[in-house]
Amino acid sequence: MGNIIWLLLLVAVLFLSNGVAGLAMKSGASLPPKTNVKFLGRTTSNLPNIFRDGGGGGKINDLNFMIFSDGIYTTNGQVPANNFSNWANFTSNSIACSNFDGQGITSLTEFGTTEKGPWQQIPYFYNNGENDSKNGIWPDQGFATLCNGSCGVSFPLVIDRTVAIGGNGAGTLYNTGISIELTAFGPLVSRPVKTLFKNGQPLFGTFGTLVGIDSYLYAFAAITKTAKSNGLKVTRVPQGSWSEISQYEYWTGREWVSSMPAYDEAGANILSWSEDLFGSQFGPGTGDIFFSNYYEHYLLIFISDAPALDPNGKSTYHILS
């Protein structure tokens, strides 16, 4: 992916029906955060021969689920060979659950078969121009928990693999919306619409989502590779209407409106951030936004979309006032 800078920002905002309001940081909380790491043991899996990249997660029925981008299941548990000799199956967007079997957080349950590995979970619109050999569906963000805790909603990218192999964000077509529910047989993914936001528009939800204190679903878009307007934008929608593009409202920097801002409209950013590298401007890359009980604020963390020059990277921390 090639990103060098992690940014952890203390987002001093609550999303309210009339706009964005500032807050103070919790007394005694400081940056960088102090952590206590404890080794819990190696993670085990009922289908251990899977190798994956990308993905995000969230809670459904109080269980921690992860949905991945691409995965290769091998015949021998060894790293996938370049000549495909030990490949049993290739699949996009498989799902796993931690502690599904009640054996603890280090026990991972995959949903699939021992012969072919985890199942592909997100449906394709085969009759409307998509297929799982040319197109990938990449859920590289966390999902919001809705339906009173019984479902998760995510906004993955749909890409053209034949172009995306060149890297640098090429191949992005549009994003889509999915809902994940838990049945007696495992997770069930539904995809009500093929397309929500298209390449060239802010891809709302693809950076991350959360439920605000006003019960709206907020969906965030990362803006990058523009001259002067890199950062984040946000839209909101009633929880039950996330698949209806006409129901979204967009933050302009002053108010919520029904018309979508342009991708490079700097005034509509809730966060403006850019990094200059080799004469090009890069904005936020992959990240997440979530509520911290410790800071009593929303935390935003992301990696720069710029190419990596240092494999170890560096971290910077900011408080937004």
N, C-alpha and C positions, 0 to 999 in steps of 0.2 A: 504493500500500500504506500509506503514511502512517506511517513509523517515524522516530524522531529520534535514538536513541542506539545507537551500536555499542558492544558490550561484548566485550572480548577477555579471556578468563579463562584463567589457567594452571591447569589442572585437575590437582591433585596426587593423583591416584588411579590405581591399577591395579585392574582388575576380576578378582577371584579367586573361587575356588569357595566360599569361606567368607565372602565379604563384600567390603568396600571398605577398602583399606589406603593410608596416606599415604606420600608421598615428598617428598624435598627437591628444589628446583630446581637444575638443572645450574649448576655454578660458572661465573661469567663471563656467564651469560645475564641479560638485564635487560629491563624493560618501560619504555616501549614498545619493540617490536622495531625494530631499524635495518634498513632495506631499501636495496637497490641496484636501481633500475629501468632496464632497457635496452629501447629500442624495437627490435622485431624485424621491423617492417614490417606492412603492412595484411594482414588475413586475407582470403584468397580462398576462393571456394566454387564448386562445379559447378552449384549452383542458387542464384544470388545474390539472387533476388527475394523472399526470405522475410523476414518481420517477425514476431518472436516475443516472448513474455514468460514469465517463470517457468522453472523447471527445475532440474536438478542433474546431477551427473556422477560418473564414477569410471573405473576401469581394467578392461578385459577383454582378455586375451591381451597385456597390457602396452601396450595402446593406450588413449588418452583418449577416452571416449565422453561425450556430453551428450544428455540426454533432456529435452525442453521441455514446457511446459504447453499453451499455445495458440499458433497461428501463422496468419498470413495470407500467402498467396502472390499476388503481384500480376502483372499482365500486362506492366508496364513498368519494374519496379524502383523505382517511386516509392512514397512513403508511402501506405498504404491510405486511399482516399478515404472520407469519411463516407457518401457516397451509393452505395458499393459499385461504382462504375463501373469501377475497375481491379482488382477482385478476381477472381483466377482460381480460388482455392480457400481454404477455411478448414479447418484440421485441428488436432486436439489431439495431444499427445505424440509429435511427430516426433523422430527421432534423427539426430545427426551425429557424425562421428569426426574427430579431429585427426590428421593425418599418416597417414591410411588408405592414401593413394596413395604414401607414401614420399617426399613432397615437402617435408616439414618441418612444424613445429608450426603455422605460419600457413596451411597448406593444409587446408581443411575439406571433407570429403566428406559430402554429403547423400544420402539414400536415397529416391528417388522418380523423378518424370519432369519434363522441362522444361515440359510443358504444365500440369500440375497441382501441381507442387512436391513437397515431401516427403510420404511416406506417414504415415498414422496407424498407430501401432505397437502400442499396448496394446489387447487384445481387450475388447469389451464383452459383457456377459451379456444379449444381446438377448431371449432367451427367459425371462429372469428379472427383467424390469422396467426394464432400462437401455436407453437409446438415445443415439447420439452427437450428436443435436440438442438434447436436453434436458439430458443429463448431460455433465459434463467430468471427465476424469481428470487430475489435476494432480500430477506428480512434482516437487514443489518442494524436494527434498532430495537429497543425494548418495547413491550406492548403495555397498553393501559388496561387496567382491570375494570370491567363494567359488569352489567347484569347482576348487581348486588354481589359481586365476587365470583360469579359462576362462568364468566367468559373473559377473554382477552382480545383486544383489537390492536392491529398493527398495520403499517402502511409500507409494504416492501416495494423495492424497485423492480421493474421488469426491464430486462436488458436483452440486447442482441449479442449472443456469444461470439459471432463471427467478427464483430467489431470490437467488443470489449476486451478481447485477448490482447489488443494493443495497449491497454492500460490508459492512464491519465483521464479516467472518467468517460472514455468513449463507449458508445454502445447503449447509453441510457435512452430508453424510449418513453417511459411514463411510470407513474407509481399506481398502485392499486390498494384496495383495502380488504383486510381479511378479519374474520372472527374465529376464535378458537374456543371450543367448548369441550367439556370432558364427558364421555359416555362410559358405559360399562365395559366397552372394548378399547378404550383409550381416547386420545384427542380426536375431535372432528373439526375440520377446517371448512368454512364456507367463504365464498368470494362472490358477493352479490353483483358487483359491476367489474367490467374489464379495466376501465381507466378512471382515475380521479384527476390527477394533475399531470400535465404533459411536459416533456423536455422543453426547456425555454421558459417555463413558468416556475415559480417557487414550488418545489416538490414537498408540500406540507405533509408532515407526519413521518417523512423518511428520515429526518434527524431524530425525532422522538415525540412522545405524546405524554400527557398527564391529565388527570381530572382536577379541575380547579375547585376552589371553595364554593363557587357558585354552581357547581355540578356540570358545567360545560366541559366538553372534551376539547383540550387545547392541542394543536398539532403544529410542530415547529419545522422550519425549512432552513437548511444551511445554504448561504449564498457565498460562492467562491469564484475566483478567477475573473472578477470584474475589476475595472480600473479604480473605482472610488467607493463602492457600496457593499463590500464584503461584510458578512455578519450573520444574524439570524432574523427571520421573520416568523410571525405567528398568526394562525387562524383559530377560530373556535366554532363549535357546532353542538347542538343538543345531542346528548349521548345516543338517543335512539335514531338519529338522522345522519350518522356519519357516512353512509353510502350515497347520500343525495347531495350532489355538488351545489345545488341551488340553496341549500340550507346553511352554507358556511358564511361566516362574517370574518372580515380581515382587519387587522390593526393597521392604521395609517400613520401612527406616531401621535395621533391626537384623539381618534375615535374609532369605533367599530363601524364598518360599512359593508355593503353587499358586493362591491366590485373589487376584484383581486388586484393588488399592486403589481407593477412590473417587476421582473426578476431583479433588475438593477436599481430600483427606486430606493435610494438610501434613506429617505425620510421615514419609510415604513419599517425600518429595522428596529427591533427591540434591543439588539446588541450590534455594535459596529466594531469589527476586529479584522485586521489584515496583517499579513506578513509579506515583506518584499524579499524575493529570492530570484537572482539572475534577471532582475528587471521586470519580473512578473509579480502580480499581487495574488496571494492565496488567502482564502478565508478559512472558516472552521471545516474540519473533515468529519469523521465519525465521532459520535459522542452520545451524551445522554443528559437528561434533566430529570431530577427527582427531589422529593422532599426529605430533608434531613431532620430527624428528631433532635439531634445534638445541637445543630445550629438554629433550629426552628425557622429555617428558610429553605427555599428551593436551591439546590446545588446544580450547577452546570459544569460538565467536564467534557472536554473534547481534545482531539489531536489536530494539529494543523494539517491542512490539505496539501501543504508543500512537500516536495520530494525530500527524502531523508538524506542528510549528509553525515549524521552521527548515529550509529546503530543503538547507542545508549540513550540518545535524546536528552532533553532537559525539561524541568518543570518550572512553571511560574504560577503564582497565585494572585488573584485580584479580588477586591471587594467592590461591588457595584453599589454606588449610593444613589 
